Amino acid sequence: MNRIQFKLFVRLAACLAVALVLGLAATRNGELVPARAAIALVVVAALANLLSRAFARMMVEPLEDVAEVARRIGRGDAEARLLFHLHDERDTVVGAVNRMVDSMQAELEQTRRNVQQLEAVMAEMIEGVLVLDSNDRIVLVNTSFRELFDVWGEVQGRPVVEVIRLPAVSELLSQARDGSEPVFEDLDIRGHVTRTVWGRAARFPRAGARAGTLAVFHDVTEIRRVDRVRRDFIANASHELRTPLTSIQGYAESLASGPMTPAEVEAHVAVIQRNVHRMRDLIDDLMDLSRIESGGGAPDPSRVDVVKLAQTLVSDARTRLAHAKIEARVRTPVAPTAWVDRKALEQVLENLLTNAIRYSDEGANITIDVEPRGEVLEISVADTGIGIPEEALDRIFERFYRVDASRSRAIGSTGLGLSIVRHLVQAMGGTIRVESRVGQGSRFTFTVPRDRDDSETTSATPPLS
Ligand code: ADP
């Protein structure tokens, strides 16, 4: 017998005893006294009533406690538990219920953590994710998807065709839905800028009734652009190398094919030599470009007297300048020093000076200006040469771009010079720009970091020619 049964038994026995005593009290000499009997009946009825209430309370109270705890848990109160009644047999039930609530709570917590983890992963993904149910309604999209397709507001539960009205995307999703294998392809997404997005869609599960579709989208615009540039570069480089090679082959075969006068042989050999130089220049430029682009040859900055360097370069070009009847000079209001990789700065100035000489006619002037501008030095190489058409200004820094390909080839240029210049300037932490007018001349201006301890002494530099 447990405690509740024992309590009930005691209370029932007490009631019966009272009823017996009252029954005896209701008789006198074996005769029932009606008045006493009536009182006894009332007392017994009252006792029975009290007993039944106590019994009901004993049965219902624990259930109410359970209901209240269930309500609190439902409201999200993780601390809600049934209270123990010490030495009460209900404690067994209380313990069981509390243990059940504990384990439910732990599972709920684990599920919550899993969902949070999943949300964090989704939010960090650079790929756009879209999950559809079996009716092609949206179950889930992540932030990247919203940004990629410019989708905002509540989308959960909405048909995907209402949210994304791009035929290419609809086509991909319907192919995935109707097929058994995942589908993927590049999609051109036209907005204010056109982007290339690689999309992959698959139904899930692969076999059996379709529960939904999962699609992943990745913006590959830049990757495809770089790919295109690389392919163009290889095609251009091969073409540029093949041209002199074909020439060398032709002249070599002609030399080998028959007797020639010494003058003819000399002319043939001269062409071969010119083309060999051209190939060597091209290969040198290609190697320079590849080294700079791959970040190779870490810059080695030091204090560089820019004016002195420019003057040396102008002086080294004296013969070329004299031959082309061009005058060059270096001007500066002060004697500024830069904090740069000397070889890189020398290569930039040399390329710009060579171009200024190449693309100028007789009697032109070249001026190299060096001016401090706060933290940087602004260096410009200006000529009064043939100039560059406006529509070509944006393209001249591209690899192999030449305004006049035949003139450039004739003078042995590779079309890589300015591309190398721009990379070097950027590697030195500077920028480069160009201004030009056809028939009037061009000015290339770039910046380099100024040496911190630069002593701002004015230097009057005599013109060099
Ligand atoms: P290239 O080896 O052909 O000179 P660059 O990359 O140095 O190649 O220059 C690209 C093109 O820009 C040249 O082919 C030429 O058409 C034009 N260009 C460069 N510098 C000048 C300049 N100072 N004046 C006029 N045109 C120039």
Residues whose N, C-alpha, C, O or C-beta is under 5 A from the ligand:
A	BS01	ADP	N355 A356 Y359 G385 G387 I388 I396 Y401 R402 V403 D404 S408 S413 T414 G415 L416 G417 L418 S419 S442
